[in-house]
């Protein structure tokens, strides 16, 4: 079984207008230093010093559509809280998925 953490915007209340650079700025401001790596229609955000990463899908304008954090992530409660706070600040919700 693979468990992933998924984050989704509410498109009616929070249309996808945040860019990769903007989300990285928010993570950095929250004490989660990171960098973005473009991969075709996806962007991988890698957090410095951690195995954790996020995989974002983006639209042609470069705005974020969805985010997934793979199971093999290396995060603790403090990291997770700051991560959730950033997503909450842009109106995205969390939904665990079991595949």
For each residue, the residues with C-beta under 8 A, 3 or more apart:
1: 98 99
2: 71 98 99
3: 71 96 97 98 99
4: 68 69 70 71 96 97 99
5: 68 69 73 94 96 97
6: 66 67 68 69 94 95 96 97
7: 66 67 68 69 87 92 93 94 95
8: 66 67 92 93 95
9: 14 15 16 64 65 66 90 91 92 93
10: 13 14 91 92 93
11: 14 15 16
12: 15
13: 10 91
14: 9 10 11 90 91 92
15: 9 11 12
16: 9 11 59 63 64 65
17: 63
18: 22 23 63 64 90
19: 22 23 62 63 64
20: 23 24 36 38 43 45 56 58 62 64
21: 24 25 36
22: 18 19 25 26
23: 18 19 20 26 27 45 56 64 86 90
24: 20 21 27 28 34 35 36 45
25: 21 22 28 29
26: 22 23 29 30 86 89 90
27: 23 24 30 32 33 34 45 47 83 86
28: 24 25 31 32 33 34
29: 25 26
30: 26 27 82 83 85 86
31: 28 82
32: 27 28 47 79 82 83 86
33: 27 28 47 48 49
34: 24 27 28 45 46 47 48
35: 24 45 46 48
36: 20 21 24 43 44 45 46
37: 43 44 45 46
38: 20 42 43
39: 42 43 44
40:
41: 57 58
42: 38 39 55 56 57 58
43: 20 36 37 38 39 55 56 58 64
44: 36 37 39 53 54 55 56
45: 20 23 24 27 34 35 36 37 53 54 55 56
46: 34 35 36 37 53
47: 27 32 33 34 50 52 53 79
48: 33 34 35
49: 33
50: 47 53 73 74 75 79
51: 72 73 74
52: 47 69 73 74 75 79
53: 44 45 46 47 50 69 70 73
54: 44 45 67 68 69
55: 42 43 44 45 67 68 69 70
56: 20 23 42 43 44 45 64 65 66 67
57: 41 42 64 65 66 67
58: 20 41 42 43 62 63 64 65
59: 16 62 63 65
60:
61:
62: 19 20 58 59
63: 16 17 18 19 58 59
64: 9 16 18 19 20 23 43 56 57 58 67
65: 9 16 56 57 58 59
66: 6 7 8 9 56 57
67: 6 7 8 54 55 56 57 64 87 92
68: 4 5 6 7 54 55
69: 4 5 6 7 52 53 54 55 73 83
70: 4 53 55 73
71: 2 3 4
72: 51
73: 5 50 51 52 53 69 70
74: 50 51 52
75: 50 52 79 80 83
76: 79 80
77: 80 81
78: 81 82
79: 32 47 50 52 75 76 82 83
80: 75 76 77 83 84
81: 77 78 84 85
82: 30 31 32 78 79 85 86
83: 27 30 32 69 75 79 80 86 87
84: 80 81 87 88 94
85: 30 81 82 88 89
86: 23 26 27 30 32 82 83 89 90
87: 7 67 83 84 90 92 93 94
88: 84 85 91 92
89: 26 85 86
90: 9 14 18 23 26 86 87
91: 9 10 13 14 88
92: 7 8 9 10 14 67 87 88
93: 7 8 9 10 87
94: 5 6 7 84 87
95: 6 7 8
96: 3 4 5 6
97: 3 4 5 6
98: 1 2 3
99: 1 2 3 4
